[in-house]
Amino acid sequence: MEQSDNEYIRGLIENDKAIIQKIYDDYLPRIRNFITKNRGTENDAWEIFQEALIIIMKKAKAANFKLSSNFYTFLYGVCRNLWGNELQKKYRTEVTIDDTLKYKSNTDYEKELIQSEQFYLYREKFAMLRERCQELLNHYFNGKKFRMIANLMGYASESVARKEKHKCQQHLIKSIKADPKFRELNHE
């Protein structure tokens, strides 16, 4: 049986064991995969998952709560933030999870999570570009003129630099839009 996102929220609030079990069955493996790929253990994943569900349940009990993303996006964002904070405590160093993803308690939390996840998806796909594309786009995003980019990168002209930038940018956009996370984050 397919659960709607609001049914997951209702199930957490009402402590519906069947729905809570469905949440664990559907989403714990995905969260476990994320955490174990980012210096965590299966036990870490279990603890983070449980803590995230408690946070979501508390948020959902607030009178002004409205789920504005799908349930998994919200859950994943909370788990990601909790794990980022845990890594920072554990290693007492900066971790690769961006500061914009740290847990914040305010009314725009879901919106911030979605924006953070969109930025993470962008960074993930940007890192997959050819090194030359990354370099060109970094020059462009840092405000360098096409004449300077052409000189720095050895292109024959500004026009060639523009065309290459356009190709790299289109490739980046295409790879972002092809990712299933993009559809989840944009409610498609």
C-alpha positions in Angstrom: 0.0 0.0 0.0 1.3 3.4 -1.0 1.4 6.0 1.8 0.9 9.7 1.2 3.4 12.1 2.7 0.7 13.5 5.1 -0.1 9.9 6.2 3.5 9.5 7.3 3.2 12.7 9.3 -0.1 11.6 10.8 1.3 8.1 11.6 4.2 9.7 13.5 1.9 12.0 15.5 -0.5 9.2 16.3 2.3 6.7 16.9 0.7 4.4 14.3 3.0 1.3 14.4 2.1 0.1 10.9 2.9 3.5 9.3 6.1 3.9 11.4 7.2 0.5 10.3 6.6 1.5 6.7 8.7 4.6 7.2 11.5 2.4 8.5 11.1 -0.1 5.7 11.0 2.6 2.9 13.6 5.0 4.1 16.0 3.6 6.7 18.0 1.7 4.0 18.5 5.0 2.0 19.6 6.9 5.1 21.9 4.0 6.2 23.5 4.2 2.7 24.1 7.9 3.0 25.6 7.7 6.5 27.8 4.7 5.9 29.2 6.4 2.8 30.0 9.4 4.9 32.1 7.9 7.7 29.3 6.4 9.7 28.3 3.0 10.9 24.9 1.2 10.6 24.4 2.0 14.3 25.0 5.7 13.6 22.4 5.5 10.8 19.9 3.9 13.2 20.4 6.5 15.9 20.3 9.5 13.4 17.1 8.0 11.8 15.4 7.7 15.1 16.4 11.2 16.2 15.2 12.6 12.9 11.8 11.0 13.3 11.5 12.5 16.8 12.4 15.9 15.5 9.8 15.6 12.6 7.1 14.4 15.0 7.7 17.4 17.3 7.7 19.8 14.4 4.5 18.2 13.0 2.7 18.7 16.3 3.1 22.5 16.0 -0.1 24.3 15.0 1.5 26.1 12.1 3.3 23.0 10.6 2.7 22.4 6.9 4.6 19.8 5.0 5.7 21.7 1.9 8.0 19.0 0.4 7.6 15.3 0.1 8.2 13.4 3.3 11.5 11.8 2.2 13.0 15.1 1.3 12.2 16.4 4.7 13.4 13.3 6.5 16.6 13.2 4.4 17.4 16.8 5.1 16.9 16.4 8.9 19.1 13.2 8.9 21.8 15.0 6.8 21.9 17.9 9.1 22.0 15.8 12.2 24.8 13.7 10.7 26.8 16.7 9.7 26.6 18.1 13.2 27.6 14.7 14.6 30.6 14.5 12.3 31.8 17.9 13.4 31.5 16.9 17.0 33.2 13.6 16.4 36.2 14.8 14.4 36.3 18.4 15.7 36.9 19.6 12.2 35.1 20.9 9.3 33.3 18.3 7.3 32.2 18.3 3.7 28.5 19.0 4.6 28.0 22.7 4.0 27.2 25.0 6.9 23.9 25.9 5.3 22.8 22.4 6.2 23.2 22.7 9.9 20.0 22.2 11.9 18.2 25.4 12.6 14.9 25.6 14.3 12.6 28.1 12.7 9.4 28.3 10.7 11.2 28.2 7.3 13.0 25.0 8.1 11.5 23.0 5.3 12.3 25.7 2.8 15.9 25.9 4.0 16.2 22.1 3.8 15.0 22.1 0.2 17.3 24.9 -0.8 20.2 23.1 1.0 19.4 19.9 -0.8 19.2 21.8 -4.2 22.6 23.3 -3.5 24.0 19.9 -2.5 22.7 18.4 -5.7 24.2 21.2 -7.7 27.6 20.7 -6.0 27.4 16.9 -6.5 26.8 17.3 -10.3 29.3 20.1 -10.6 32.0 17.8 -9.1 31.1 15.2 -11.8 31.9 17.7 -14.7 35.1 17.4 -16.6 37.9 19.3 -14.8 38.2 21.7 -17.7 34.4 22.5 -17.4 34.7 23.0 -13.7 37.6 25.4 -14.2 35.8 27.4 -16.9 32.6 27.7 -14.9 34.5 28.7 -11.8 36.2 31.5 -13.7 32.8 32.6 -15.1 31.1 32.4 -11.7 33.9 34.4 -10.1 33.1 37.3 -12.5 36.0 36.9 -15.0 35.4 38.4 -18.4 35.4 36.1 -21.4 38.5 37.7 -22.8 40.4 36.8 -19.6 38.9 33.3 -19.5 40.0 32.7 -23.1 43.5 33.8 -22.2 43.7 31.7 -19.0 42.4 28.6 -20.6 44.0 28.9 -24.0 40.9 29.3 -26.1 41.3 31.0 -29.5 38.8 33.8 -28.7 36.1 35.1 -26.4 33.5 33.6 -28.7 35.0 30.1 -28.2 35.1 30.6 -24.4 31.4 31.6 -24.5 30.5 28.5 -26.5 32.4 26.2 -24.2 30.8 27.9 -21.1 27.4 27.4 -22.6 28.1 23.7 -23.4 29.4 23.1 -19.9 26.5 24.9 -18.3 24.0 22.9 -20.4 25.7 19.6 -19.5 25.5 20.6 -15.8 21.8 21.5 -16.0 21.0 18.3 -17.9 22.7 16.1 -15.3 20.9 17.9 -12.5 17.5 17.6 -14.1 18.1 13.9 -14.9 18.7 13.1 -11.2 15.6 11.6 -9.4 16.4 13.9 -6.4 15.7 16.9 -8.6 12.1 15.7 -9.2 11.6 15.1 -5.5 12.9 18.5 -4.6 10.7 20.2 -7.2 7.6 18.2 -6.4 7.4 16.7 -9.9 
